[in-house]
Amino acid sequence: MSDYLEAGKEVEKLAKRIINEHHPQLRGVMIRYIFSIKPLTAKNKELLGKTQKVSGLNAFLATADTDNEGEEFVVVMLSKQAWEVLDDARKEALLDHELCHVKVKEDTGKPYLVTHDLEEFNQIVERHGAWQSDIVEFLRHAKQPPLPGLAEEKPKATNKGKKPVLIKHQSEASV
């Protein structure tokens, strides 16, 4: 049995709307949306989603016998268990977040990935405040109050085979 499933029409439809509204530069980029059955992790943190670029031999093998043979593409991988318990607003935020990792080179039209605008420890901001310009810029954009329930906790992707529980949001080069 595979550890992955096609994400399906619900995810594709939502992603298309998000791309049209917020990421028009991605309209021509080949993006595949899949669910991961197993938990997604990076740097010992569980993730809700992860974005990867596929190129070279892997892109060739994945697109063989298609009109896009060998073309680079992007995979947005979502935790299936987390997706099943997220409300619509958080599903949209998760997909929008993953799509923010994808940029397009103007000269070639090829996709590339970028990391988060801010990487910092809560403890450092608590002890030293907004000590870097990227923290100041991040706070400048943080006008909107959190989605309802965020002050509590967010869905966790797994709980040893039980119904997903709640954890705080994780941040990674892919969520």
MODELLER restraints for C-alpha pairs under 7 A, 6 or more apart:
rsr = mdl.restraints
at = mdl.atoms
rsr.add(forms.Gaussian(group=physical.xy_distance, feature=features.Distance(at['CA:3:A'], at['CA:36:A']), mean=5.93, stdev=0.5))
rsr.add(forms.Gaussian(group=physical.xy_distance, feature=features.Distance(at['CA:3:A'], at['CA:37:A']), mean=5.15, stdev=0.5))
rsr.add(forms.Gaussian(group=physical.xy_distance, feature=features.Distance(at['CA:3:A'], at['CA:38:A']), mean=6.16, stdev=0.5))
rsr.add(forms.Gaussian(group=physical.xy_distance, feature=features.Distance(at['CA:4:A'], at['CA:34:A']), mean=6.56, stdev=0.5))
rsr.add(forms.Gaussian(group=physical.xy_distance, feature=features.Distance(at['CA:4:A'], at['CA:35:A']), mean=5.54, stdev=0.5))
rsr.add(forms.Gaussian(group=physical.xy_distance, feature=features.Distance(at['CA:4:A'], at['CA:36:A']), mean=4.67, stdev=0.5))
rsr.add(forms.Gaussian(group=physical.xy_distance, feature=features.Distance(at['CA:4:A'], at['CA:37:A']), mean=5.74, stdev=0.5))
rsr.add(forms.Gaussian(group=physical.xy_distance, feature=features.Distance(at['CA:5:A'], at['CA:34:A']), mean=5.58, stdev=0.5))
rsr.add(forms.Gaussian(group=physical.xy_distance, feature=features.Distance(at['CA:5:A'], at['CA:35:A']), mean=5.10, stdev=0.5))
rsr.add(forms.Gaussian(group=physical.xy_distance, feature=features.Distance(at['CA:5:A'], at['CA:36:A']), mean=6.63, stdev=0.5))
rsr.add(forms.Gaussian(group=physical.xy_distance, feature=features.Distance(at['CA:6:A'], at['CA:33:A']), mean=6.46, stdev=0.5))
rsr.add(forms.Gaussian(group=physical.xy_distance, feature=features.Distance(at['CA:6:A'], at['CA:34:A']), mean=4.55, stdev=0.5))
rsr.add(forms.Gaussian(group=physical.xy_distance, feature=features.Distance(at['CA:6:A'], at['CA:35:A']), mean=6.16, stdev=0.5))
rsr.add(forms.Gaussian(group=physical.xy_distance, feature=features.Distance(at['CA:7:A'], at['CA:33:A']), mean=5.38, stdev=0.5))
rsr.add(forms.Gaussian(group=physical.xy_distance, feature=features.Distance(at['CA:7:A'], at['CA:34:A']), mean=4.40, stdev=0.5))
rsr.add(forms.Gaussian(group=physical.xy_distance, feature=features.Distance(at['CA:7:A'], at['CA:35:A']), mean=5.29, stdev=0.5))
rsr.add(forms.Gaussian(group=physical.xy_distance, feature=features.Distance(at['CA:15:A'], at['CA:95:A']), mean=6.52, stdev=0.5))
rsr.add(forms.Gaussian(group=physical.xy_distance, feature=features.Distance(at['CA:18:A'], at['CA:96:A']), mean=6.43, stdev=0.5))
rsr.add(forms.Gaussian(group=physical.xy_distance, feature=features.Distance(at['CA:19:A'], at['CA:26:A']), mean=6.47, stdev=0.5))
rsr.add(forms.Gaussian(group=physical.xy_distance, feature=features.Distance(at['CA:19:A'], at['CA:27:A']), mean=6.71, stdev=0.5))
rsr.add(forms.Gaussian(group=physical.xy_distance, feature=features.Distance(at['CA:25:A'], at['CA:104:A']), mean=6.79, stdev=0.5))
rsr.add(forms.Gaussian(group=physical.xy_distance, feature=features.Distance(at['CA:29:A'], at['CA:73:A']), mean=6.86, stdev=0.5))
rsr.add(forms.Gaussian(group=physical.xy_distance, feature=features.Distance(at['CA:29:A'], at['CA:111:A']), mean=6.92, stdev=0.5))
rsr.add(forms.Gaussian(group=physical.xy_distance, feature=features.Distance(at['CA:30:A'], at['CA:73:A']), mean=5.06, stdev=0.5))
rsr.add(forms.Gaussian(group=physical.xy_distance, feature=features.Distance(at['CA:30:A'], at['CA:74:A']), mean=6.37, stdev=0.5))
rsr.add(forms.Gaussian(group=physical.xy_distance, feature=features.Distance(at['CA:31:A'], at['CA:73:A']), mean=5.87, stdev=0.5))
rsr.add(forms.Gaussian(group=physical.xy_distance, feature=features.Distance(at['CA:31:A'], at['CA:74:A']), mean=4.73, stdev=0.5))
rsr.add(forms.Gaussian(group=physical.xy_distance, feature=features.Distance(at['CA:31:A'], at['CA:75:A']), mean=5.70, stdev=0.5))
rsr.add(forms.Gaussian(group=physical.xy_distance, feature=features.Distance(at['CA:32:A'], at['CA:74:A']), mean=6.28, stdev=0.5))
rsr.add(forms.Gaussian(group=physical.xy_distance, feature=features.Distance(at['CA:32:A'], at['CA:75:A']), mean=4.81, stdev=0.5))
rsr.add(forms.Gaussian(group=physical.xy_distance, feature=features.Distance(at['CA:32:A'], at['CA:76:A']), mean=6.20, stdev=0.5))
rsr.add(forms.Gaussian(group=physical.xy_distance, feature=features.Distance(at['CA:33:A'], at['CA:75:A']), mean=5.92, stdev=0.5))
rsr.add(forms.Gaussian(group=physical.xy_distance, feature=features.Distance(at['CA:33:A'], at['CA:76:A']), mean=4.93, stdev=0.5))
rsr.add(forms.Gaussian(group=physical.xy_distance, feature=features.Distance(at['CA:33:A'], at['CA:77:A']), mean=6.02, stdev=0.5))
rsr.add(forms.Gaussian(group=physical.xy_distance, feature=features.Distance(at['CA:34:A'], at['CA:76:A']), mean=6.35, stdev=0.5))
rsr.add(forms.Gaussian(group=physical.xy_distance, feature=features.Distance(at['CA:34:A'], at['CA:77:A']), mean=4.93, stdev=0.5))
rsr.add(forms.Gaussian(group=physical.xy_distance, feature=features.Distance(at['CA:34:A'], at['CA:78:A']), mean=6.24, stdev=0.5))
rsr.add(forms.Gaussian(group=physical.xy_distance, feature=features.Distance(at['CA:35:A'], at['CA:77:A']), mean=5.58, stdev=0.5))
rsr.add(forms.Gaussian(group=physical.xy_distance, feature=features.Distance(at['CA:35:A'], at['CA:78:A']), mean=4.79, stdev=0.5))
rsr.add(forms.Gaussian(group=physical.xy_distance, feature=features.Distance(at['CA:35:A'], at['CA:79:A']), mean=5.66, stdev=0.5))
rsr.add(forms.Gaussian(group=physical.xy_distance, feature=features.Distance(at['CA:35:A'], at['CA:80:A']), mean=5.07, stdev=0.5))
rsr.add(forms.Gaussian(group=physical.xy_distance, feature=features.Distance(at['CA:36:A'], at['CA:77:A']), mean=6.36, stdev=0.5))
rsr.add(forms.Gaussian(group=physical.xy_distance, feature=features.Distance(at['CA:36:A'], at['CA:78:A']), mean=5.91, stdev=0.5))
rsr.add(forms.Gaussian(group=physical.xy_distance, feature=features.Distance(at['CA:36:A'], at['CA:79:A']), mean=5.07, stdev=0.5))
rsr.add(forms.Gaussian(group=physical.xy_distance, feature=features.Distance(at['CA:36:A'], at['CA:80:A']), mean=5.68, stdev=0.5))
rsr.add(forms.Gaussian(group=physical.xy_distance, feature=features.Distance(at['CA:37:A'], at['CA:79:A']), mean=6.66, stdev=0.5))
rsr.add(forms.Gaussian(group=physical.xy_distance, feature=features.Distance(at['CA:37:A'], at['CA:80:A']), mean=5.78, stdev=0.5))
rsr.add(forms.Gaussian(group=physical.xy_distance, feature=features.Distance(at['CA:39:A'], at['CA:46:A']), mean=6.74, stdev=0.5))
rsr.add(forms.Gaussian(group=physical.xy_distance, feature=features.Distance(at['CA:39:A'], at['CA:79:A']), mean=6.40, stdev=0.5))
rsr.add(forms.Gaussian(group=physical.xy_distance, feature=features.Distance(at['CA:39:A'], at['CA:157:A']), mean=6.29, stdev=0.5))
rsr.add(forms.Gaussian(group=physical.xy_distance, feature=features.Distance(at['CA:39:A'], at['CA:158:A']), mean=6.61, stdev=0.5))
rsr.add(forms.Gaussian(group=physical.xy_distance, feature=features.Distance(at['CA:40:A'], at['CA:46:A']), mean=5.72, stdev=0.5))
rsr.add(forms.Gaussian(group=physical.xy_distance, feature=features.Distance(at['CA:40:A'], at['CA:47:A']), mean=5.17, stdev=0.5))
rsr.add(forms.Gaussian(group=physical.xy_distance, feature=features.Distance(at['CA:40:A'], at['CA:48:A']), mean=6.93, stdev=0.5))
rsr.add(forms.Gaussian(group=physical.xy_distance, feature=features.Distance(at['CA:40:A'], at['CA:79:A']), mean=6.48, stdev=0.5))
rsr.add(forms.Gaussian(group=physical.xy_distance, feature=features.Distance(at['CA:41:A'], at['CA:47:A']), mean=5.35, stdev=0.5))
rsr.add(forms.Gaussian(group=physical.xy_distance, feature=features.Distance(at['CA:45:A'], at['CA:170:A']), mean=6.81, stdev=0.5))
rsr.add(forms.Gaussian(group=physical.xy_distance, feature=features.Distance(at['CA:46:A'], at['CA:170:A']), mean=6.86, stdev=0.5))
rsr.add(forms.Gaussian(group=physical.xy_distance, feature=features.Distance(at['CA:47:A'], at['CA:170:A']), mean=6.01, stdev=0.5))
rsr.add(forms.Gaussian(group=physical.xy_distance, feature=features.Distance(at['CA:47:A'], at['CA:175:A']), mean=5.25, stdev=0.5))
rsr.add(forms.Gaussian(group=physical.xy_distance, feature=features.Distance(at['CA:48:A'], at['CA:78:A']), mean=6.06, stdev=0.5))
rsr.add(forms.Gaussian(group=physical.xy_distance, feature=features.Distance(at['CA:48:A'], at['CA:79:A']), mean=5.30, stdev=0.5))
rsr.add(forms.Gaussian(group=physical.xy_distance, feature=features.Distance(at['CA:48:A'], at['CA:82:A']), mean=6.29, stdev=0.5))
rsr.add(forms.Gaussian(group=physical.xy_distance, feature=features.Distance(at['CA:48:A'], at['CA:157:A']), mean=6.64, stdev=0.5))
rsr.add(forms.Gaussian(group=physical.xy_distance, feature=features.Distance(at['CA:48:A'], at['CA:175:A']), mean=5.73, stdev=0.5))
rsr.add(forms.Gaussian(group=physical.xy_distance, feature=features.Distance(at['CA:49:A'], at['CA:77:A']), mean=5.54, stdev=0.5))
rsr.add(forms.Gaussian(group=physical.xy_distance, feature=features.Distance(at['CA:49:A'], at['CA:78:A']), mean=4.29, stdev=0.5))
rsr.add(forms.Gaussian(group=physical.xy_distance, feature=features.Distance(at['CA:49:A'], at['CA:79:A']), mean=5.87, stdev=0.5))
rsr.add(forms.Gaussian(group=physical.xy_distance, feature=features.Distance(at['CA:49:A'], at['CA:98:A']), mean=6.94, stdev=0.5))
rsr.add(forms.Gaussian(group=physical.xy_distance, feature=features.Distance(at['CA:49:A'], at['CA:174:A']), mean=6.31, stdev=0.5))
rsr.add(forms.Gaussian(group=physical.xy_distance, feature=features.Distance(at['CA:49:A'], at['CA:175:A']), mean=4.86, stdev=0.5))
rsr.add(forms.Gaussian(group=physical.xy_distance, feature=features.Distance(at['CA:50:A'], at['CA:76:A']), mean=6.00, stdev=0.5))
rsr.add(forms.Gaussian(group=physical.xy_distance, feature=features.Distance(at['CA:50:A'], at['CA:77:A']), mean=5.15, stdev=0.5))
rsr.add(forms.Gaussian(group=physical.xy_distance, feature=features.Distance(at['CA:50:A'], at['CA:78:A']), mean=6.48, stdev=0.5))
rsr.add(forms.Gaussian(group=physical.xy_distance, feature=features.Distance(at['CA:50:A'], at['CA:98:A']), mean=6.71, stdev=0.5))
rsr.add(forms.Gaussian(group=physical.xy_distance, feature=features.Distance(at['CA:50:A'], at['CA:174:A']), mean=4.27, stdev=0.5))
rsr.add(forms.Gaussian(group=physical.xy_distance, feature=features.Distance(at['CA:50:A'], at['CA:175:A']), mean=5.43, stdev=0.5))
rsr.add(forms.Gaussian(group=physical.xy_distance, feature=features.Distance(at['CA:51:A'], at['CA:75:A']), mean=5.70, stdev=0.5))
rsr.add(forms.Gaussian(group=physical.xy_distance, feature=features.Distance(at['CA:51:A'], at['CA:76:A']), mean=4.54, stdev=0.5))
rsr.add(forms.Gaussian(group=physical.xy_distance, feature=features.Distance(at['CA:51:A'], at['CA:77:A']), mean=6.03, stdev=0.5))
rsr.add(forms.Gaussian(group=physical.xy_distance, feature=features.Distance(at['CA:51:A'], at['CA:98:A']), mean=6.05, stdev=0.5))
rsr.add(forms.Gaussian(group=physical.xy_distance, feature=features.Distance(at['CA:51:A'], at['CA:174:A']), mean=5.52, stdev=0.5))
rsr.add(forms.Gaussian(group=physical.xy_distance, feature=features.Distance(at['CA:52:A'], at['CA:74:A']), mean=5.74, stdev=0.5))
rsr.add(forms.Gaussian(group=physical.xy_distance, feature=features.Distance(at['CA:52:A'], at['CA:75:A']), mean=5.26, stdev=0.5))
rsr.add(forms.Gaussian(group=physical.xy_distance, feature=features.Distance(at['CA:52:A'], at['CA:76:A']), mean=6.62, stdev=0.5))
rsr.add(forms.Gaussian(group=physical.xy_distance, feature=features.Distance(at['CA:53:A'], at['CA:73:A']), mean=5.88, stdev=0.5))
rsr.add(forms.Gaussian(group=physical.xy_distance, feature=features.Distance(at['CA:53:A'], at['CA:74:A']), mean=4.43, stdev=0.5))
rsr.add(forms.Gaussian(group=physical.xy_distance, feature=features.Distance(at['CA:53:A'], at['CA:75:A']), mean=6.25, stdev=0.5))
rsr.add(forms.Gaussian(group=physical.xy_distance, feature=features.Distance(at['CA:53:A'], at['CA:112:A']), mean=6.92, stdev=0.5))
rsr.add(forms.Gaussian(group=physical.xy_distance, feature=features.Distance(at['CA:54:A'], at['CA:72:A']), mean=5.63, stdev=0.5))
rsr.add(forms.Gaussian(group=physical.xy_distance, feature=features.Distance(at['CA:54:A'], at['CA:73:A']), mean=5.29, stdev=0.5))
rsr.add(forms.Gaussian(group=physical.xy_distance, feature=features.Distance(at['CA:54:A'], at['CA:74:A']), mean=5.82, stdev=0.5))
rsr.add(forms.Gaussian(group=physical.xy_distance, feature=features.Distance(at['CA:55:A'], at['CA:72:A']), mean=4.58, stdev=0.5))
rsr.add(forms.Gaussian(group=physical.xy_distance, feature=features.Distance(at['CA:55:A'], at['CA:73:A']), mean=6.74, stdev=0.5))
rsr.add(forms.Gaussian(group=physical.xy_distance, feature=features.Distance(at['CA:59:A'], at['CA:70:A']), mean=5.16, stdev=0.5))
rsr.add(forms.Gaussian(group=physical.xy_distance, feature=features.Distance(at['CA:59:A'], at['CA:71:A']), mean=6.12, stdev=0.5))
rsr.add(forms.Gaussian(group=physical.xy_distance, feature=features.Distance(at['CA:59:A'], at['CA:72:A']), mean=5.65, stdev=0.5))
rsr.add(forms.Gaussian(group=physical.xy_distance, feature=features.Distance(at['CA:60:A'], at['CA:69:A']), mean=5.80, stdev=0.5))
rsr.add(forms.Gaussian(group=physical.xy_distance, feature=features.Distance(at['CA:60:A'], at['CA:70:A']), mean=3.72, stdev=0.5))
rsr.add(forms.Gaussian(group=physical.xy_distance, feature=features.Distance(at['CA:60:A'], at['CA:71:A']), mean=6.86, stdev=0.5))
rsr.add(forms.Gaussian(group=physical.xy_distance, feature=features.Distance(at['CA:63:A'], at['CA:69:A']), mean=4.71, stdev=0.5))
rsr.add(forms.Gaussian(group=physical.xy_distance, feature=features.Distance(at['CA:63:A'], at['CA:70:A']), mean=5.90, stdev=0.5))
rsr.add(forms.Gaussian(group=physical.xy_distance, feature=features.Distance(at['CA:64:A'], at['CA:70:A']), mean=6.90, stdev=0.5))
rsr.add(forms.Gaussian(group=physical.xy_distance, feature=features.Distance(at['CA:76:A'], at['CA:98:A']), mean=6.76, stdev=0.5))
rsr.add(forms.Gaussian(group=physical.xy_distance, feature=features.Distance(at['CA:79:A'], at['CA:157:A']), mean=6.26, stdev=0.5))
rsr.add(forms.Gaussian(group=physical.xy_distance, feature=features.Distance(at['CA:81:A'], at['CA:157:A']), mean=5.09, stdev=0.5))
rsr.add(forms.Gaussian(group=physical.xy_distance, feature=features.Distance(at['CA:81:A'], at['CA:158:A']), mean=6.54, stdev=0.5))
rsr.add(forms.Gaussian(group=physical.xy_distance, feature=features.Distance(at['CA:81:A'], at['CA:164:A']), mean=6.67, stdev=0.5))
rsr.add(forms.Gaussian(group=physical.xy_distance, feature=features.Distance(at['CA:82:A'], at['CA:155:A']), mean=5.98, stdev=0.5))
rsr.add(forms.Gaussian(group=physical.xy_distance, feature=features.Distance(at['CA:82:A'], at['CA:156:A']), mean=5.98, stdev=0.5))
rsr.add(forms.Gaussian(group=physical.xy_distance, feature=features.Distance(at['CA:82:A'], at['CA:157:A']), mean=4.35, stdev=0.5))
rsr.add(forms.Gaussian(group=physical.xy_distance, feature=features.Distance(at['CA:83:A'], at['CA:91:A']), mean=6.76, stdev=0.5))
rsr.add(forms.Gaussian(group=physical.xy_distance, feature=features.Distance(at['CA:85:A'], at['CA:155:A']), mean=6.57, stdev=0.5))
rsr.add(forms.Gaussian(group=physical.xy_distance, feature=features.Distance(at['CA:86:A'], at['CA:155:A']), mean=6.59, stdev=0.5))
rsr.add(forms.Gaussian(group=physical.xy_distance, feature=features.Distance(at['CA:98:A'], at['CA:174:A']), mean=6.55, stdev=0.5))
rsr.add(forms.Gaussian(group=physical.xy_distance, feature=features.Distance(at['CA:98:A'], at['CA:175:A']), mean=6.96, stdev=0.5))
rsr.add(forms.Gaussian(group=physical.xy_distance, feature=features.Distance(at['CA:101:A'], at['CA:113:A']), mean=5.23, stdev=0.5))
rsr.add(forms.Gaussian(group=physical.xy_distance, feature=features.Distance(at['CA:101:A'], at['CA:114:A']), mean=4.94, stdev=0.5))
rsr.add(forms.Gaussian(group=physical.xy_distance, feature=features.Distance(at['CA:101:A'], at['CA:115:A']), mean=6.23, stdev=0.5))
rsr.add(forms.Gaussian(group=physical.xy_distance, feature=features.Distance(at['CA:102:A'], at['CA:111:A']), mean=6.43, stdev=0.5))
rsr.add(forms.Gaussian(group=physical.xy_distance, feature=features.Distance(at['CA:102:A'], at['CA:112:A']), mean=5.86, stdev=0.5))
rsr.add(forms.Gaussian(group=physical.xy_distance, feature=features.Distance(at['CA:102:A'], at['CA:113:A']), mean=4.79, stdev=0.5))
rsr.add(forms.Gaussian(group=physical.xy_distance, feature=features.Distance(at['CA:102:A'], at['CA:114:A']), mean=6.43, stdev=0.5))
rsr.add(forms.Gaussian(group=physical.xy_distance, feature=features.Distance(at['CA:103:A'], at['CA:111:A']), mean=5.62, stdev=0.5))
rsr.add(forms.Gaussian(group=physical.xy_distance, feature=features.Distance(at['CA:103:A'], at['CA:112:A']), mean=5.40, stdev=0.5))
rsr.add(forms.Gaussian(group=physical.xy_distance, feature=features.Distance(at['CA:103:A'], at['CA:113:A']), mean=6.03, stdev=0.5))
rsr.add(forms.Gaussian(group=physical.xy_distance, feature=features.Distance(at['CA:104:A'], at['CA:110:A']), mean=5.48, stdev=0.5))
rsr.add(forms.Gaussian(group=physical.xy_distance, feature=features.Distance(at['CA:104:A'], at['CA:111:A']), mean=4.41, stdev=0.5))
rsr.add(forms.Gaussian(group=physical.xy_distance, feature=features.Distance(at['CA:104:A'], at['CA:112:A']), mean=6.02, stdev=0.5))
rsr.add(forms.Gaussian(group=physical.xy_distance, feature=features.Distance(at['CA:105:A'], at['CA:111:A']), mean=6.31, stdev=0.5))
rsr.add(forms.Gaussian(group=physical.xy_distance, feature=features.Distance(at['CA:115:A'], at['CA:173:A']), mean=4.85, stdev=0.5))
rsr.add(forms.Gaussian(group=physical.xy_distance, feature=features.Distance(at['CA:116:A'], at['CA:173:A']), mean=6.13, stdev=0.5))
rsr.add(forms.Gaussian(group=physical.xy_distance, feature=features.Distance(at['CA:118:A'], at['CA:134:A']), mean=6.17, stdev=0.5))
rsr.add(forms.Gaussian(group=physical.xy_distance, feature=features.Distance(at['CA:118:A'], at['CA:135:A']), mean=6.62, stdev=0.5))
rsr.add(forms.Gaussian(group=physical.xy_distance, feature=features.Distance(at['CA:118:A'], at['CA:138:A']), mean=6.99, stdev=0.5))
rsr.add(forms.Gaussian(group=physical.xy_distance, feature=features.Distance(at['CA:130:A'], at['CA:136:A']), mean=5.64, stdev=0.5))
rsr.add(forms.Gaussian(group=physical.xy_distance, feature=features.Distance(at['CA:153:A'], at['CA:166:A']), mean=5.49, stdev=0.5))
rsr.add(forms.Gaussian(group=physical.xy_distance, feature=features.Distance(at['CA:153:A'], at['CA:167:A']), mean=5.25, stdev=0.5))
rsr.add(forms.Gaussian(group=physical.xy_distance, feature=features.Distance(at['CA:153:A'], at['CA:168:A']), mean=5.11, stdev=0.5))
rsr.add(forms.Gaussian(group=physical.xy_distance, feature=features.Distance(at['CA:154:A'], at['CA:166:A']), mean=4.83, stdev=0.5))
rsr.add(forms.Gaussian(group=physical.xy_distance, feature=features.Distance(at['CA:154:A'], at['CA:167:A']), mean=4.96, stdev=0.5))
rsr.add(forms.Gaussian(group=physical.xy_distance, feature=features.Distance(at['CA:154:A'], at['CA:168:A']), mean=5.31, stdev=0.5))
rsr.add(forms.Gaussian(group=physical.xy_distance, feature=features.Distance(at['CA:154:A'], at['CA:169:A']), mean=6.22, stdev=0.5))
rsr.add(forms.Gaussian(group=physical.xy_distance, feature=features.Distance(at['CA:155:A'], at['CA:164:A']), mean=6.59, stdev=0.5))
rsr.add(forms.Gaussian(group=physical.xy_distance, feature=features.Distance(at['CA:155:A'], at['CA:165:A']), mean=5.64, stdev=0.5))
rsr.add(forms.Gaussian(group=physical.xy_distance, feature=features.Distance(at['CA:155:A'], at['CA:166:A']), mean=4.01, stdev=0.5))
rsr.add(forms.Gaussian(group=physical.xy_distance, feature=features.Distance(at['CA:155:A'], at['CA:167:A']), mean=5.65, stdev=0.5))
rsr.add(forms.Gaussian(group=physical.xy_distance, feature=features.Distance(at['CA:156:A'], at['CA:164:A']), mean=5.65, stdev=0.5))
rsr.add(forms.Gaussian(group=physical.xy_distance, feature=features.Distance(at['CA:156:A'], at['CA:165:A']), mean=5.16, stdev=0.5))
rsr.add(forms.Gaussian(group=physical.xy_distance, feature=features.Distance(at['CA:156:A'], at['CA:166:A']), mean=4.78, stdev=0.5))
rsr.add(forms.Gaussian(group=physical.xy_distance, feature=features.Distance(at['CA:156:A'], at['CA:167:A']), mean=5.12, stdev=0.5))
rsr.add(forms.Gaussian(group=physical.xy_distance, feature=features.Distance(at['CA:157:A'], at['CA:164:A']), mean=5.90, stdev=0.5))
rsr.add(forms.Gaussian(group=physical.xy_distance, feature=features.Distance(at['CA:158:A'], at['CA:164:A']), mean=5.19, stdev=0.5))
rsr.add(forms.Gaussian(group=physical.xy_distance, feature=features.Distance(at['CA:159:A'], at['CA:165:A']), mean=6.50, stdev=0.5))
